[in-house]
Amino acid sequence: DHHASAMLMKGDKDFRPINKACWDAKTRLKDLDAAGIHHQIVCATPILFQWDRDPVHAAAVSQHMNDYIVEACHDRSTSQGRLHALCQVPLQDIDLSCREVERVCCNDGPSAVGVQIGNHVGNKDLDDEGLITFFQHCAEKDVPVLVHPWDMNMLDGRLEKYMMGWTVGMPLE
């Protein structure tokens, strides 16, 4: 199961190969057992944020992803209580994002344990007034926020070889 069985695409280009552990809880647990890991936080990869799309479309994608990941993590027959979900939000629209956090993290049923965002939304960095409003909302609701570097600047193509976008670009962001 460690061979690529799917390809994430960015537009019409291959982005990164992935394997079954990305969507199959039983496979993920086998990997965790082999590594001696008892619990794991799981979330969608940032390429799936959809922040370049219409906010309503991005909200629909977020809802779909969040429902799937929360269900997978709370299905005791497969996750055994060892997988814990972070949700994603349509961060190009702060109101929609705050509503999605409440829907997925602040309910009486199965829920996510926090939210994952990127380190910027387009040209808006983390000190943007709207993003600060989002952070304040999450703090008021006691929802942890994971900031994941993404969408790295490839410095005019110089970081494309040897996975340097990940080894240099990620820390740069």
SVG drawing of the C-alpha trace seen along z (x, -y; Angstrom):
<svg xmlns="http://www.w3.org/2000/svg" viewBox="-25 -45 43 48">
<polyline fill="none" stroke="black" stroke-width="0.4" points="0.0,0.0 3.0,-2.3 3.1,-2.7 1.3,-5.6 -2.3,-4.7 -3.6,-8.2 -2.2,-11.5 -3.1,-14.9 -3.4,-17.4 -2.9,-21.1 -4.8,-22.2 -3.8,-19.8 -0.4,-19.0 0.7,-16.3 1.2,-17.7 2.1,-14.7 1.4,-11.0 -0.5,-9.7 -1.4,-6.3 -4.4,-4.6 -3.5,-5.8 -4.7,-9.2 -8.3,-8.1 -8.5,-4.6 -8.5,-4.6 -7.5,-1.0 -4.5,-1.5 -3.6,-4.6 -3.8,-2.7 -1.6,0.1 1.0,-2.6 0.7,-4.2 1.0,-0.8 4.2,0.0 5.6,-3.4 4.5,-2.9 2.2,-5.9 -1.1,-5.7 -3.0,-8.8 -2.8,-11.1 -4.4,-14.4 -5.6,-14.1 -6.7,-16.8 -6.8,-17.5 -3.7,-18.6 -3.6,-22.4 -3.8,-22.0 -7.5,-21.2 -8.3,-24.5 -9.9,-26.0 -9.1,-29.5 -8.7,-30.6 -12.4,-29.6 -15.7,-31.4 -16.3,-31.4 -19.6,-29.5 -17.9,-26.8 -15.0,-26.6 -17.5,-26.4 -19.2,-23.4 -15.9,-21.7 -15.0,-22.4 -18.3,-21.0 -17.9,-17.9 -14.3,-17.3 -15.1,-18.1 -18.1,-15.7 -16.0,-12.9 -13.0,-13.4 -15.1,-13.8 -17.1,-10.7 -14.0,-8.7 -12.3,-9.8 -15.4,-9.0 -16.2,-5.7 -15.0,-3.5 -15.0,-0.4 -12.2,-1.8 -10.5,-4.6 -10.7,-3.0 -10.7,-6.5 -7.1,-7.1 -7.7,-9.5 -8.7,-13.1 -9.9,-15.6 -8.9,-19.1 -11.4,-20.9 -10.8,-23.2 -12.6,-26.5 -13.2,-28.8 -10.9,-31.4 -11.4,-33.8 -14.7,-34.6 -14.4,-35.1 -18.1,-34.9 -18.4,-31.5 -15.2,-30.3 -16.5,-31.2 -19.8,-29.5 -18.0,-26.3 -15.8,-26.3 -19.0,-26.4 -20.7,-23.7 -17.8,-21.3 -16.1,-22.0 -18.8,-23.4 -21.6,-20.8 -22.9,-18.1 -22.2,-15.3 -19.0,-14.1 -16.7,-17.1 -13.3,-18.2 -10.8,-19.1 -9.6,-22.2 -9.1,-23.9 -6.2,-23.9 -5.4,-27.0 -2.5,-28.1 0.0,-30.8 -1.6,-33.2 -4.7,-33.5 -3.6,-35.0 -1.7,-38.1 -3.2,-38.3 -0.8,-37.4 -1.7,-36.3 -1.9,-39.9 -4.8,-40.7 -7.7,-42.3 -10.1,-39.6 -7.8,-36.8 -7.4,-38.3 -11.2,-38.4 -11.2,-34.6 -8.5,-33.9 -10.5,-35.9 -13.6,-33.8 -11.7,-30.6 -10.3,-31.7 -13.7,-32.6 -15.0,-29.2 -11.9,-27.5 -11.0,-26.0 -7.2,-25.4 -5.8,-26.6 -3.0,-24.9 -1.1,-27.1 0.3,-25.0 2.9,-26.6 1.8,-26.2 1.8,-27.7 5.5,-28.5 7.3,-31.0 9.5,-29.0 11.9,-32.0 11.5,-32.1 11.8,-28.3 15.1,-27.9 13.5,-25.7 11.8,-23.2 14.7,-20.7 15.5,-18.3 12.2,-19.0 13.7,-22.3 10.3,-23.9 9.6,-21.7 13.0,-21.8 13.7,-25.6 10.3,-27.0 8.3,-25.7 10.6,-27.2 10.8,-30.4 7.0,-30.7"/>
</svg>
